[in-house]
Amino acid sequence: MTRFSTSLKLMAAAALILLAGCTTKPPANTAPPPVEAPSAGGTAPVTTESSSIIPGSAEDLRVNVGDTVHFDYDRYELRDEDRNILQRQASWLQKYAQVRVSVEGHCDERGTREYNLALGARRANAVKEYLVSLGVSSGRLETISYGKERPVCTQSSEDCYAQNRRGVTVVSGGASS
């Protein structure tokens, strides 16, 4: 009988230990994400915490310079407001000569996969050629087309389509950490 009560006590103690290990910790108090001001006229987004961004980093390019340009429907010609973003990118790339980037071409969901891959490639090449015309070495730029495979918006509306018709400059190497 003592053996049974000792075994029962051990099992009860083990169950309590297991239950104590399953308790959840309260969530850590985190600061809210940086607030982005709406960009007007092709200007780069402004954040309230830009001092924490390392100059020459991928985040620096994305937040302080701007990494995305947009295209009209079924087009790959650069718009005037997007040329301003690319001019800032070219200045940034000249300042940080060790950085290499990849230019991604994207499309909206309309059209065949093959057509959109080709259009995305033309968009990425249009961005690359403009950066090269501004003095960036073509050896530091590579292009890739994702066609309609990587949408940022998945609704079937003109606003959403416009967001997906884009060229994105992504740091692929040599940036500060």
C-alpha positions as semicolon CSV with decimal commas, in nm:
position;residue;x (nm);y (nm);z (nm)
1;M;0,000;0,000;0,000
2;T;0,288;0,243;0,075
3;R;0,437;0,162;-0,258
4;F;0,113;0,265;-0,428
5;S;0,088;0,592;-0,238
6;T;0,456;0,674;-0,309
7;S;0,405;0,608;-0,682
8;L;0,090;0,818;-0,677
9;K;0,275;1,103;-0,508
10;L;0,557;1,086;-0,764
11;M;0,312;1,091;-1,055
12;A;0,127;1,388;-0,904
13;A;0,456;1,576;-0,858
14;A;0,558;1,502;-1,218
15;A;0,220;1,626;-1,344
16;L;0,260;1,952;-1,148
17;I;0,608;2,005;-1,291
18;L;0,479;1,949;-1,643
19;L;0,193;2,193;-1,591
20;A;0,428;2,454;-1,448
21;G;0,644;2,425;-1,760
22;C;0,343;2,498;-1,984
23;T;0,267;2,842;-1,846
24;T;0,299;3,128;-2,092
25;K;0,512;3,432;-2,040
26;P;0,349;3,772;-2,075
27;P;0,428;3,936;-2,410
28;A;0,727;4,168;-2,409
29;N;0,650;4,536;-2,430
30;T;0,760;4,636;-2,779
31;A;0,777;4,977;-2,935
32;P;0,540;5,044;-3,223
33;P;0,685;5,018;-3,575
34;P;0,822;5,334;-3,737
35;V;0,556;5,563;-3,875
36;E;0,592;5,629;-4,245
37;A;0,474;5,957;-4,385
38;P;0,289;5,926;-4,715
39;S;0,527;5,980;-5,002
40;A;0,437;6,270;-5,223
41;G;0,572;6,328;-5,567
42;G;0,809;6,031;-5,564
43;T;0,993;6,128;-5,248
44;A;1,140;5,864;-5,023
45;P;0,945;5,756;-4,716
46;V;1,038;5,925;-4,390
47;T;1,050;5,738;-4,061
48;T;1,064;5,854;-3,705
49;E;1,347;5,613;-3,621
50;S;1,582;5,670;-3,918
51;S;1,873;5,722;-3,677
52;S;1,878;5,347;-3,609
53;I;1,931;5,266;-3,978
54;I;2,288;5,180;-4,071
55;P;2,414;5,392;-4,364
56;G;2,487;5,176;-4,667
57;S;2,255;4,895;-4,554
58;A;1,968;4,737;-4,745
59;E;1,730;4,907;-4,501
60;D;1,895;5,242;-4,575
61;L;1,824;5,197;-4,946
62;R;1,465;5,087;-4,884
63;V;1,370;5,348;-4,625
64;N;1,580;5,657;-4,699
65;V;1,622;5,632;-5,077
66;G;1,330;5,425;-5,206
67;D;1,359;5,084;-5,368
68;T;1,045;5,058;-5,583
69;V;0,932;5,217;-5,908
70;H;0,597;5,153;-6,076
71;F;0,490;5,103;-6,435
72;D;0,177;5,166;-6,636
73;Y;-0,036;4,876;-6,758
74;D;0,143;4,662;-7,016
75;R;0,437;4,909;-7,027
76;Y;0,802;4,910;-6,931
77;E;0,888;5,276;-6,991
78;L;0,996;5,467;-6,680
79;R;0,766;5,742;-6,555
80;D;0,907;6,086;-6,462
81;E;0,829;6,048;-6,091
82;D;1,011;5,714;-6,088
83;R;1,320;5,862;-6,255
84;N;1,363;6,074;-5,938
85;I;1,373;5,759;-5,725
86;L;1,625;5,599;-5,961
87;Q;1,841;5,913;-5,953
88;R;1,851;5,885;-5,573
89;Q;1,935;5,515;-5,606
90;A;2,219;5,594;-5,846
91;S;2,361;5,855;-5,604
92;W;2,334;5,605;-5,318
93;L;2,503;5,332;-5,524
94;Q;2,785;5,569;-5,619
95;K;2,831;5,660;-5,253
96;Y;2,841;5,291;-5,150
97;A;3,053;5,151;-5,432
98;Q;3,089;4,806;-5,272
99;V;2,714;4,737;-5,288
100;R;2,569;4,508;-5,557
101;V;2,199;4,502;-5,633
102;S;1,944;4,289;-5,810
103;V;1,660;4,460;-5,996
104;E;1,337;4,260;-5,983
105;G;1,069;4,301;-6,250
106;H;0,708;4,233;-6,146
107;C;0,368;4,236;-6,319
108;D;0,004;4,222;-6,221
109;E;-0,199;3,901;-6,252
110;R;-0,342;3,976;-6,597
111;G;-0,180;3,798;-6,891
112;T;-0,014;3,460;-6,927
113;R;0,274;3,350;-6,711
114;E;0,513;3,356;-7,008
115;Y;0,406;3,704;-7,122
116;N;0,441;3,846;-6,771
117;L;0,786;3,691;-6,723
118;A;0,899;3,863;-7,045
119;L;0,737;4,195;-6,945
120;G;0,893;4,172;-6,597
121;A;1,234;4,120;-6,760
122;R;1,184;4,430;-6,978
123;R;1,086;4,631;-6,669
124;A;1,392;4,514;-6,473
125;N;1,615;4,595;-6,772
126;A;1,462;4,942;-6,807
127;V;1,556;5,016;-6,445
128;K;1,905;4,871;-6,492
129;E;1,969;5,065;-6,813
130;Y;1,861;5,391;-6,650
131;L;2,089;5,331;-6,349
132;V;2,377;5,254;-6,588
133;S;2,304;5,576;-6,780
134;L;2,345;5,760;-6,449
135;G;2,694;5,617;-6,397
136;V;2,635;5,293;-6,202
137;S;2,855;5,009;-6,327
138;S;2,651;4,740;-6,502
139;G;2,870;4,479;-6,328
140;R;2,705;4,573;-5,998
141;L;2,352;4,524;-6,133
142;E;2,172;4,203;-6,213
143;T;1,811;4,157;-6,321
144;I;1,546;3,896;-6,257
145;S;1,184;3,872;-6,361
146;Y;0,919;3,728;-6,133
147;G;0,632;3,806;-6,369
148;K;0,309;3,774;-6,175
149;E;0,449;3,521;-5,926
150;R;0,522;3,758;-5,634
151;P;0,236;4,005;-5,593
152;V;0,236;4,254;-5,305
153;C;-0,142;4,283;-5,332
154;T;-0,373;3,994;-5,420
155;Q;-0,706;4,168;-5,480
156;S;-0,844;4,194;-5,833
157;S;-0,871;4,573;-5,853
158;E;-0,693;4,844;-6,050
159;D;-0,533;4,985;-5,733
160;C;-0,393;4,644;-5,653
161;Y;-0,278;4,583;-6,009
162;A;-0,091;4,917;-6,003
163;Q;0,097;4,813;-5,687
164;N;0,209;4,489;-5,852
165;R;0,342;4,652;-6,172
166;R;0,682;4,741;-6,029
167;G;1,057;4,724;-6,038
168;V;1,229;4,666;-5,704
169;T;1,597;4,725;-5,636
170;V;1,722;4,476;-5,378
171;V;2,069;4,474;-5,221
172;S;2,233;4,144;-5,310
173;G;2,578;4,194;-5,160
174;G;2,840;4,424;-5,016
175;A;2,608;4,627;-4,793
176;S;2,678;4,727;-4,435
177;S;2,511;4,507;-4,177
